[in-house]
């Protein structure tokens, strides 16, 4: 939702703006042959959405008219992020693009190598504190400077150990949560960690495998692990508050 509106995009190429309170369609547009993926992002007068063929387009939030389009290096399967002066877009090949909101032109590109085998999924970039944060298939979380894409810090959540490519899967694909001066992150076959958002220094971490991400509510950090269990940890200390076992484990 943005300003009382809900923006949606479909794999068939349709984009629509809905009234968040009533569901009434305010406008819609259809780009023939386009396969939108990952969902749209909106801020002010700009709506941005990416596609499976690596194309990113900007639309007016007022009437859905197209403002610009640009082709990137690979498919886009997560929503972009928008702040004043920058659109951050993550592509499946490990690149993070900083685009100009006015015309879609590239301002900078940050790149990390992608393992031979990885889980299919990417976390949307998170913007705050003058940085852009992203999780990678290598099990690392990276912060780059908003102004020029230069790395500020890198933190490893999973090491990807094992004899086979499957055993070495260690993606950090779940949504990252930036809350005040803390960044909460997870990785598959790795950790859940509370990091200092400015430096990347760990405040606490717990061994836990997750690809679904987490949610911060008050003093609790809630996360579902790769086996379907739901955990709650104390936000400040990382101590376990409770655990709800997966329903399948009870049957």
JOPE-V483589 format. One record per helix or strand of 3 or more residues. SS is the DSSP state (a for helix, b for strand). FROM is the first residue (numbers start at 1). TO is the last residue. Records with the same first field share a line. If there is no record, write none. Layout:
SS: FROM-TO ; FROM-TO
This chain:
b: 5-9 ; 14-19 ; 25-30 ; 41-43 ; 46-51 ; 55-60 ; 66-71 ; 81-83 ; 86-90 ; 95-99 ; 106-111 ; 126-128 ; 131-135 ; 140-145 ; 151-156 ; 177-179 ; 182-187 ; 190-196 ; 202-209 ; 214-217 ; 220-224 ; 230-234 ; 240-244
a: 247-250
